[in-house]
Amino acid sequence: MLETQHCIASERLADAETTASADHRKAQRDTHAHRSAIYPPGSEYALCHAESQLMSAVVSLLNESLTESIRGFYKLRKAFVTLDGILDAENKYMRGLSKQTVNGWASAESLRSNRSAWSLNGVLGDLANEPTAANQQGRPLLDTVQQNEATAAVKHLGNTSTQIPADNDSDDETFYDVDETHENMAKTETYAGHVEIDGVTRSLAMTSPDDDRRSNSPDLPLPKNIPLERQFLDHDPESDIFSNPIDVFIHSGANLCFGLLLVMISMIPPAFSKLLFIIGFHGDRDRGLRLLWQASKFHNVNGAFAGLCLLGFYHAVVGFADILPEPSNSENEPEKGFQGYPKERCEALLQDMRSRHPKSQLWRLEEARMEAMNRRLDTALSILESSTKQKSPLKQVEALNMFEKSLNAMYVHNYSLCAESFIKCVKLNNWSHALYYYIAGAAHVEMYRQCPTSDKKAKEEHMEKATEYLRLAPKNAGKKKIMARQLPFDVFVTRKIRKWDARAKERGVSFVDAVGVSPVEEMIFFWNGYKRMDEKQLEKSLECLRWSDGNAANKGLWDKEEKDERAVLAVLRAATLRGLSRWDDAVKILKEGVLGVDRGELKGGLRDDWTAPCAHYEMGVVCWMRKKERGGGGKNEGEWVKECEGWIEKTAKWESYELDARVGLKVATAQDTLKKYWEAKKSGYE
């Protein structure tokens, strides 16, 4: 069934690509087609073609075939190049406006006529199967009059090259040599040529867009470092620049797609760095976020989706990471970008989106995520409870709400609701069934452990449920793949069940009694739930972890416990203490329980090999958090950051281990943050 749906989606997207390609070629040749002051002819169809390629790439990656995945990355690259060309046209337009403002030469009419000849630098050439005289390699030629005018202007300067490139705004610009030998001429710091304005020949040094005002203030100094180039078209929708709805569609769509691509590629973890060689380009999180914020201003589907992407990024990706830049809510701090968590800005965006689309449940989901980000998990859970009672017409939205509800129930240690909600996720989602059954079973393990010994019936019920769900987990693993590889959590779950089976056989106990350190707390760690917990909930996590080494009934078994299981407890306990700002305690536990243990004893076989790299990462997080500590803990801020960088680099260079891609997302964000920190220090922003 799913394969049939993938085939249908691929066919429709292929039709969309073909249609967009044909319409693009037609628009380039049709003199009556829309001519933008900003974009080359047919850019609206080029955008549609790129969007089709992006969606086709997603379908290819979900097809579970390595060959299809490679094809998906190829389409991703082609879409990237097309979108980059559209954004480059915006940059050229802004440079034209800047030059017009500084020099006061070009009129708006001449600027528009020049823009009609700009192209995407051959980027869209692959859309045209048969280039024509009006479209060589996808580039509309300069108008004959413009070529003649350009040639005459160059000849007026002196000895010039005899050939003018067809695309006068190409990145590969041709420079023309002029005779620079002038005897007995005084050197000037600025160009002192002459131009004719309103029939009067005047010195260029005396002309300005504010000429009348300057003539009344002869002693006013000339402005220095006038920016001749703006890298970002950041005008509001009400600007006259966006008077044409087609330009609005192109601008908002290109900013959305290119911004999303830049952000996503920037998050590729070190374990998947080889993918960058396939894609052929690198991400830029700062620029990507700026483009998404710009797209979110527009009241169309592009603006709504950009808002959804931004809120998803800040509440999921930023919420998942620990080492982040200082939050910035001001649009006037370009040096800080929009990283960290700009709380007020996100709140304003969410309010705006809810007013635009009041019936959409997606914004309720983001509202719940926002509450969780602010450590108000009970409020978040209440919002999700009410949302799940109102069924959405989209099954995907219902599934997202239920999954978020399941996670929050896990974070607040509401094990009954957690297990119930994850079982519902199995019916709503075709992916990750192994994970859902595993967490549901783990929740029943916690309820089994917390049941009083006297309540034998309840203990037996929880043991049966835990066994049932945990046994179902490996049976559902491996059914879904990405790039012909099993999902990371499927591999993790399968190994865990095998490990507990081996322990049960070795110790002669039941399967549930063989489960080690709290599996729920382990899942909370991998989803970074500790970052969302308040103090009371963090203390509850510490209490759950004490079952392993602080339970009198379990003491005999714990004394014989393997070092990798002890390392699991150390990492989880240290992460919880770090959430409570008990940094010295966290460092002590990590050093004794993980860093002081031989690496060889923490990997191989059925051991949890993720503990050592995660301990290094946790050490880096502690250093980053202590950099602003009053008194400095014996070190200044720079020393803490350098130590943090050392721990993070060790983690990034670690050999392959379980769930390394997931941990790698945090590491990639940390590396980006540290890079920005030192750049800001060097520039004097911090």
N, C-alpha and C positions, 0 to 999 in steps of 0.2 A: 504493500500500500504506500509506504513512505517513498520507495524507489519510484513508483508511478508519479507521485507528487513532484519529486525532484525532476523527473523527465518533463513533465508539463511546464514546470517553472523555467527550466532551461530552454525549452522551445519558445515560450513566450518572450523571454528575454532576448533570445537570438533574433526573433522577429522585430523586437523593439530596436535592437542595434542596427539591423538592416534598414529599417524605415528611417531612423535618425540619420544614418549615413547618406541615404538617398536625398532626404530633405536638406541636409547640409550642402551637398553638391548643388542642388537646385537653387538654394538661397544665394550661393556665391555667384551664380551666373545670372540670376534674375535681377535686373536693374530696378524693378518695382518692389523688391523685397525690403523688409525693414533694414534701415541703415542707422546704426547706433553711433552716438558721439564717443562711446567708450570702447565698444567691442568690435571685432572684425565681423564681416557679414557671415551669418549662419551660426553664430556662437551659441544661440539658444538650442540649436539642434546638436551642436558639439557637446553641450552640457548634458542633454538627454542621452546621447551616446555614451558618455563617460559614466553616467548614473546606471545605465543598463549594464555596463561592464563591471561596475562595482558590485551590483546585486548578483550578477552572474558569477563573480569571483567567490562570493559568499556561498552560493549554491554548490559550486565546485568543491569548496573546502568541506562542506557537509556531506559530500558524496562518498566519503570514506575511502576513496581511491587515491593512491599517491600520484598517479598520472593526472587525474582530474585536479588534484590540489596544485600541481605544478602549473597546469593551464590556468587555474584561478589566479596564481601569483603573476602570471604573464599578463592577464587581463587587468589585474590590479596596477601593474606598472604602466600599461598603456593609458589607463584612466588617470593615473597620477600625472603623467606627462601632459595630457590634454588639459586637465584642471590647472596645472602650473602655467600653461600658456594663456589661459583665460585670465588668471590673476596677474600675469605679466602685462597683459593689455591694460589692466587697471593701473598698474604701476606707471606705465608709460603715459597714461592719461593724466595721472597726478603730477608727473614730472612736467608735462606740458602746461598744466595749470600753474605750477610753481614758477616755471620760467616766464609765463605770461605775467604773473604778479610781480616778479622781480624786475624784469626788463621793460614791461609795458609795451611790447612790440606787437605780439599776435592778438588779433581780435578773436572773439568767440567763434566767428564764422570761419576764419582760417583754421582754427583749432579743430572744428568739426570736420572740415574737408580733409584735413590731414588724417584724422582718426579713421575716416572711412576707408583709408588705404592700408591701415595697420593690419597685420595678420598675427597668427599665433606662432610665428617663427617656424613654420613647417610642421608644427606639432600635429595638425589635423590632416596632414598629407595622406595618411593611410586610410582616411575615410573615402577618398576619391580613387576609384579604380582606374579611371582614364582621365588624366589631367588634360585640360583644354588650354587654349591660348589665354583665357581669362583666369586660369587656375593652374599654374605650374607648381607642382608639389604642394597643392593646397593653399597657395599664396595668391591673393588677388594682386595684380600688378598695380603700380602707381598710375594714376591718371596721366595721360600724355601731357596735359597742361602742367601738372605738378612736376613732372620730370623736366620739362623745358624750363620752368621757373627755377627748379633746384639747380639745373645745369648753369643757367645764367648767373645765379647768385654765387655759385662756386667760382666761375670764371672771373667774376668781379673782384674776387679776393687776390687773384694773381695767377701764377702758373699752377694748374691743377691737373689731376688725373683726368683722363678723357671719359672715364666710365663711371656712371652713377648706379649703385646697386638698386635693384627693384624694390627691395624692402628697406626703406631708409631708417627704420627703427630696429633693424636686426641687431642681435647681440654681437654678431661678427661685423662690427662697423668698419667701414673703409675710411682711412684718414688721408687727407690731401696735403701735400707739401706746398708751401708757398715760399716766395723769395723773402728770406729774413735778413738780407744784407741791406742795411740802411745806414749810410755814412752820415756822420755829424747830426745824429738824431738823439735827443735827450731821452733817457729811459724813464718810463712812468710805471708806477705800481699797478695801475689799472688801465684797461683799454680806453684810449682817448679818441676813438674814431668818431665819425659824424654820421648822423641819420637825419632823414627828412621827415618831420612831423608837421602835419597840417600846412604843407608847402613851405615850411621854414627849416633851413638846415641848422642843426644844433649839435653841440658836443654831446656824445653819449654819456660822458661823466656827469653832465648836468641834468640828464633826464631821469625820471622816476615815476612810478605809478602815483606817488604823492607829490608831483612836481609843484602844484600850486601851493601846497602847504609848506614845502621845503623852501620855496622862494621867499616866503615870509619869515623863515627861520634860517638864515644863511649860516649860522654858527652850529646848527644841529649836526652832530657827527653822523657819518654814514654807518648803517647797521653792519655788524660783522657776522661772519659765518651764517649767511642767509641760506636756509636749506633749499637746495635746488631740486631735491628729490624727496617725495613722501612715499614710504614703503607700504602704506596701508590706506585704502579708501574707507574711511570710518565715518562718513556722513550719515545722518539720521534719515529715516524714510521720508521725512517731510522736505528734505533738500530738493532744490530744483534739478539737481543732477539725476534724481530718480523720478522724473516726471513721466517717463515712459514705463508702462508695466512690464514690457519685455526686458528692459534693463534691470528692473527690480527682480524679476525671475532669475536672470542670469547671475546677478550679483549675489543674491541670497543663496541660490543653489550652489554656486561655485565655492562660496565661503563655507557653506555647510559641509560639502563633500571633501574639499581639500583640507579644511580644518580638522575634520574627523579622521582623515587618513594620517595627517601629521601627528596627531595625538596618539592614535593607536600604534603607529610604527615606533614612536618614541618609548612606548611601554614594553616593547619586546624584551623579554628577560635575557640575561647573558647565555642561558642554556640554548636559546634559539637564535643566537647572533648570526649563524650561518644563513638564516633566512634573508638577512639583509643583502647578502651577495646575490641571492636569487632575484630579490625585488629590484636591487640596483640603486637604492636611494636610502636616505636616513630621515628619521622623523625630527620634528621641531615642536616640542610641547608648548613653548611660549607662543610661537606664531600660530599654532593650531588653535589654542584657546582663544586668542584674539579674534581669529576668523570666526569661530563659533559664537563668540559674544556678539560680533557684528551681525551675523546672520540672524541671531535671536531677536534683533530689533524689529524685524519685518513681520507683518501680520499675514503670513501665508503658511503653507504647509512646510516650507523650508525653515521658517522662523520657529514654528512649533517643534519640529524635529531637532533643530539646533538647541532649543531650550531643554528638551528631553535629554539630549546627549550631554549637555553641560551639567545638569543636575545629577545625571547618572554617573558622570565622571567624578564630581566632587563627593557624592554620597557613597559611591561604591569603590572607585579606585583610590581617591584620596583617603576615604574612610578605611581602606584596607592597609594603607601605608603608615609608617611611623615617623620617618625622617623626612620632614617637609619644610619648605621655606616659611618664613614668617608670613602670616596672612595679610593680604592687602585688599581693601575694599574700594580703594580709590581708582578711578579711571586715569588719574593723572600721575600714576607711578609706573611708567612703561618699563623701568629697569627691573621691577619686581614681577612683572607679568600679572597673571591672575592665578598663580599657584597658591599653595597653602589651602586654606579654606576661607574664602571671603564670605563670611556668614551673612552680613547685611545685604550684600549684592545677590547672593543666592536666594535669600528671603524675598527680596524685591522681584527677582525673576520668577519665582514660584507664584507669587501673588499676581503678577502680570499674566502668566500663562493660565492660571485658574479663571481670571476674568475673561480671557479670550475664549477659553474652551471649558465652560463651567460644568458640562456633563461628562467630561472625560475622567475616568478613574485613575488614569496614569498619574495625575497630579496629586491625588490622595496618597498614592504609593510613595511619591517623592516627598510628600509632607511627612509621612511616617519615617522615611529614611532620614529626613532632616532632624526629626525629634530624636532618633537613635544616635545621630552624630553628636547631638548635644547632651548625650548621656541621660535621656529621658525615655528609657525603654518601655516603661509601663504605659506612657502616653502613646508611643508608637504602636504598641500592641493593641491598644484600644481603637486606634484609627483603622488598623488592619482588620480587626474583628468586625467593625461596622462595614468595611469595604467588601469583605468576603461574603457578607450576608446579602449584599446587592450584587447579583450576578451580572457580569459584564457580557455584552454581545460577542466580545472577542475572547476566545478560550485562552489565548496567550496572556492577556491581561489578568485573567482569573488565576492562571498558573503562577504568574509573577507575584501576585498578592499573596497567594497561599505559601509560596516558597519563602517570601520575606517574613510572613507570620510565623512559619516554622522556625526560622533562624532566631527571631526575637524571643520566641518561647524558650528556645534552648539557652539563650543568653541570660534570661531571668530565672533559669532553673525550674521552669514549669514543665516538668518532664512528661506529664500526661498529655498536655496540649501539644507539646513538641512531637511526641510519637504519633498522635492522632493526625496532626497536620502533615507530617512527612508521608504518611500512608496515603493521604488524599492527593499529595503531589504525584504519586505513582500513576494515578488515573488521569491527571491533568497534563502530564508531560511524558514524552517518549524517551527522554534522555535521563541518564544518571539514576536509573532505578536502583542500582547496587548501592549508591550513596544514600538514597532515601531509606531503603530497608536497613542499612547499617546504622544510621543515626537513630531510627525508630527503635531498633533492637538495643542500642547503647542506652537510650533513655529508660528502657525497661530494666536494664542492668542497674542503673542508678536507683530506680524505685525499689528493686529487689534488695539492694544493699541498705537502703534507708528504712525498710520495713522492720518493725520490731520483731524480735525473735518469736515472741508469743503469737504473732499473727501469721501462723503457718499457711493459712489458705491464701492470703494476699501474696506471700512470698512465692508460693508455688505458681500462682497465676502469672506473676511478673517473670518468673524463671521460664515458664512455658512460652510466653510471648517473646521474651528476649531470644530464646533459642530459635523460635520459628523465624523471626525477622532476620537474625544474623545468619541463619542457614540459607535464607533466600538471597542474601546479598551476593555471594560469589556466583550463584546460578544466573544472576542477571548481569554479571560483569562481562565486558568484552562484546556486548551486542552492538554498541556504537563505537565508532572509531573516527579519529581525525588524522588525516595524512597517513592512513593505513596503520595507525598506532592506537593502542588502547587508551582510554581516558585515564589520566593520572590517578584519580581517586579510585577507579576500578582496580588498578594494580595495587594500590595501597590497601583497599578493603580485602582483596583476595589474600594478600600476604598476612594480614592481621588474623583472619579466620584460621589460616593454616598454623600460625604461631600459637594461637590459643588451643587448637586441637592438640598440638604437640605437647603443650604444657599440661593439658588435662590428662593425657596419656601418661606422661612422665610422673605426675604428682598423684595420680589416682583419684582425681576429683571430677566433679561435673564440668561440663563445658563452660557454663556461666561463672562458676567459681574459679575457673582458670583465667578469666579475663584480668588483665593487669591494671595499671594506672588508669584512672577514670577516662574511658573513651569519649565521653561527652566533653570533658575539659580539653581533650586533645583536639576535637573538632572545633571547639570555641577558639583555640589557639590558631588553627589554620584559617579560620574565617576572621581572625582578629577581633573577636567579640569583646575581649578585655578592654579595648579602646572605647567601647560603647557603654560599659558598665559604670554604675556609680559605686561609691565606697561600700555600701551595704552588699551589693551583688558581688563585688570583688572578694569581700570577706567570706561570702558564701562559697565561692570557688575554692578559696584556701581550705575551707572546712571539708569540701568534697575531696580535695587532694590528700587531706590528712588520713583518709581511710586506708591508704596504702601503707604508710609507715607509722601512723599514730593510733592504729586500731589494735587493741590488745589481742583480739581473736586472730588477727592477721600477722602478728609480729613474728611468729616462727617461720612463716613462709617468706616474709620480707627479708629476713636475715640471710636467706639463701638466694635471694633474687639476683638475676643477671645484671651486669653493669649497664647494658643498654636500656633496661627497664628503669633502672635508677636514674639514668640520664634523662629519660622521658619526664620523670617526676621533677627533676631539677629544672629543666627548661620551662615546663608549665608553671611551676611555683615561682620561678624568677620572673616570668612574664607578668604574673599576677601581682607580685610585689612591686615590679616596675610601674604597673598601673596605679599603685597606691603611693608612688614616689618614695618607696623604701629602697633606694638605689644601692646603698652599701650592702644590704641584705641580699639583694638580687645578684650582685657581683660575687659575693662570697659563695653563694649556692652554685653559681655557674662555674666558678673556678674549682670548687671541690668536687662537684658532681659530674662535670663534663670536660672542662678544659684540662683538668689534671689527670684525665684517663687516657690511656693509649688509644689512638684512633682505631687500631686494628681490632680492639675489643668492642667497638661500637658499630661495626659493619660486617656484612657477609651473612650468609644463611638467611634466617628469618628475623634478624635483628633490625631495629629501627635506626637506619643509618642517617636519618635527617637531623638527629639531635646535635651532632658536632657543628655542622654549618649554621644551624639555627641558634646555637649558643653564641657563636661568633657574631651573628647578626644582632642578637639581643645585647651583647656587650657594646656594639656600636650605637644602638638606640639609647642605652643608658648614658653613654658619653655625650650624645647629641642633646639629651634632655638636661644634662648637668651644666651645659655651657652657659646657661643663664642663671645658674644657682648662685644665691647670695653667699659670698665668701669663697665661691669657686671650688670648694672641696680640695684646696691646695693647688689648683691649676687655674690658669686664665682661660678665657673663651677660646682663643686660638689653639691652645694646647689640647683642649677637649675635642675640638673639631678635627685636629690632626689625628688624634688617637681614634676617633670615630671613623675617619677615612681609612685608617689602617685595618680596622676590623671588617669594614664593608668590602674593601678590596680583597681580603682573604676569602670572604664568603663568595664574592663574585667569581674567583678563580678556582673554586672548589670543584673536585671531580663530580661526575654525575651521581645523583642520589635521589631518593624517593621524594616526589613532589617538588623537585628542584625548580620546575617552571613556575609553580605557585609562589615559592619563596623568592624566586628570581624577579617577580613583579615588584616586590618590596625593595629588592636590591637595586633594580633599575631606577626606581624612583629616588632612592637614597643617593645613588651616584649622580643623578641629575641635580638633586638638591645641593649636594656638596660642590659640584661644579659651579652652580649659580652663586653659592655662598662666596667662593674665592673670587669669582668675577666681580661680585658686588663689592667685596673688600678692596679689590684692586682699583675699582672705579670710585671708591669712596662713598658708596650708597649706604653701606651699613654703619 
